[in-house]
Each structure stands twice: as C-alpha cells, then as structure tokens.
Amino acid sequence: MIITTTPNIEGRAIRAYKGLVVGEVIAGVDVIKDIAAGLTNFFGGRSKSYEDELINARSEAIHEMENRAEQMGANAVVGVDIDYEVLGTGNNMLMVTVSGTAVLVD
C-alpha cells in the first residue's frame, strides 16, 4: 500500500478513485505518564511518555486508514492529512485523525 501526502504518485497512473478513507484513534494518557509529563513540564525538556503515546496513536490511525482503503479495493491513499486534537475534561486524551483519498494505481 502506497500512502502519500501528495495528490498523485510519480510514475503511477490513478486508475480509479475509491473515495474518502479515514483512520481515527482516541488515546488516553494514564496517571503515571501524566505525572511524568508534569515533572518534565516543571523541569523542562521533552516528554518521552507523551511522545511515545503520540507516535503509537498516529501509527494506529494510519494502519486503520490503510485497512479501510484495502477493504474499498484500493492499493494506495493519496492526499493524506494528519490532524491532532486534545480531548477530555482534563485534556488528557489525544485524538489522531488520518484521512486521504483511496485510489487504485498501476
């Protein structure tokens, strides 16, 4: 499966547009990670626990989008966009949405 942010794939012709395809993940941050991130915020530096959570959520959302594209009969997704939102009453949940156009290419 080819996944790209560009509207086309160099050297490959798009034979059919299958439609919009989306992958979503909402990830909660547990108390331990939240405490560790709070300490990082206080003392400065990067929050490895939050970074890992973000990387995992993004990977899962891309994988979900890829699976949905395959179910539509696509072998590529073009024009991919990744969005991040913070949710929850304590802003302790992360939503990652990955969307693009599922296509069939040569």
C-alpha positions as CSV (number, residue, x, y, z in Angstrom):
1,M,0.0,0.0,0.0
2,I,1.4,3.4,-1.0
3,I,0.5,6.2,1.3
4,T,1.4,9.8,0.4
5,T,0.5,13.4,1.2
6,T,0.8,14.3,-2.5
7,P,-2.3,14.3,-4.8
8,N,-0.6,11.8,-7.1
9,I,2.2,9.2,-7.2
10,E,5.0,10.0,-9.6
11,G,5.3,7.3,-12.3
12,R,2.0,5.7,-11.4
13,A,-1.4,6.4,-13.1
14,I,-4.5,6.6,-10.9
15,R,-7.0,4.2,-12.5
16,A,-9.9,4.6,-10.1
17,Y,-10.9,6.8,-7.2
18,K,-12.5,4.7,-4.4
19,G,-13.4,7.5,-2.1
20,L,-12.5,9.2,1.2
21,V,-10.8,7.0,3.7
22,V,-10.2,7.8,7.4
23,G,-8.5,6.3,10.4
24,E,-9.2,7.6,13.9
25,V,-7.7,6.8,17.2
26,I,-8.5,8.3,20.6
27,A,-5.8,7.5,23.2
28,G,-6.0,8.2,26.9
29,V,-2.9,9.1,28.9
30,D,-2.6,7.1,32.1
31,V,-1.9,8.7,35.5
32,I,1.8,7.6,35.6
33,K,2.5,9.1,32.2
34,D,0.6,12.3,33.2
35,I,2.8,12.6,36.4
36,A,6.0,12.1,34.4
37,A,4.9,14.7,31.8
38,G,4.0,17.1,34.6
39,L,7.6,16.8,36.0
40,T,9.0,17.3,32.6
41,N,6.9,20.4,32.2
42,F,8.1,21.7,35.5
43,F,11.8,21.0,35.0
44,G,11.9,21.4,31.2
45,G,12.8,19.0,28.4
46,R,11.0,16.6,26.2
47,S,8.2,14.3,27.5
48,K,9.2,10.8,26.2
49,S,6.0,9.3,27.6
50,Y,3.7,11.7,25.7
51,E,5.9,11.4,22.6
52,D,5.6,7.7,22.6
53,E,1.8,7.9,23.1
54,L,1.6,10.3,20.1
55,I,3.7,8.1,17.9
56,N,1.6,5.0,18.7
57,A,-1.7,6.8,18.2
58,R,-0.5,8.1,14.8
59,S,0.8,4.7,13.7
60,E,-2.5,3.0,14.7
61,A,-4.6,5.7,12.8
62,I,-2.5,5.2,9.7
63,H,-2.8,1.4,9.9
64,E,-6.6,1.8,10.4
65,M,-6.9,4.0,7.3
66,E,-4.8,1.6,5.3
67,N,-7.0,-1.4,6.3
68,R,-10.1,0.6,5.3
69,A,-8.6,1.5,1.9
70,E,-7.8,-2.1,1.2
71,Q,-11.4,-3.0,2.0
72,M,-12.5,-0.5,-0.6
73,G,-10.3,-2.2,-3.2
74,A,-7.6,0.5,-3.2
75,N,-3.8,-0.1,-3.3
76,A,-2.8,3.5,-2.4
77,V,-4.0,6.5,-0.5
78,V,-3.2,10.0,-1.8
79,G,-3.6,13.5,-0.3
80,V,-3.1,12.2,3.3
81,D,-3.6,14.7,6.1
82,I,-3.0,14.1,9.8
83,D,-4.8,16.0,12.5
84,Y,-4.3,16.1,16.2
85,E,-6.8,17.2,18.9
86,V,-6.7,17.2,22.7
87,L,-10.0,15.9,24.3
88,G,-11.4,15.2,27.7
89,T,-12.3,17.4,30.7
90,G,-8.7,17.4,31.8
91,N,-7.3,17.5,28.3
92,N,-5.9,14.0,29.0
93,M,-7.0,12.3,25.8
94,L,-5.5,12.6,22.3
95,M,-7.4,12.2,19.1
96,V,-5.5,11.5,15.9
97,T,-7.3,11.5,12.6
98,V,-5.7,10.5,9.3
99,S,-7.6,11.0,6.1
100,G,-7.0,10.8,2.4
101,T,-8.4,9.5,-0.9
102,A,-8.3,5.8,-1.5
103,V,-7.2,5.1,-5.1
104,L,-6.3,2.2,-7.4
105,V,-3.0,2.8,-9.2
106,D,-1.0,0.9,-11.8
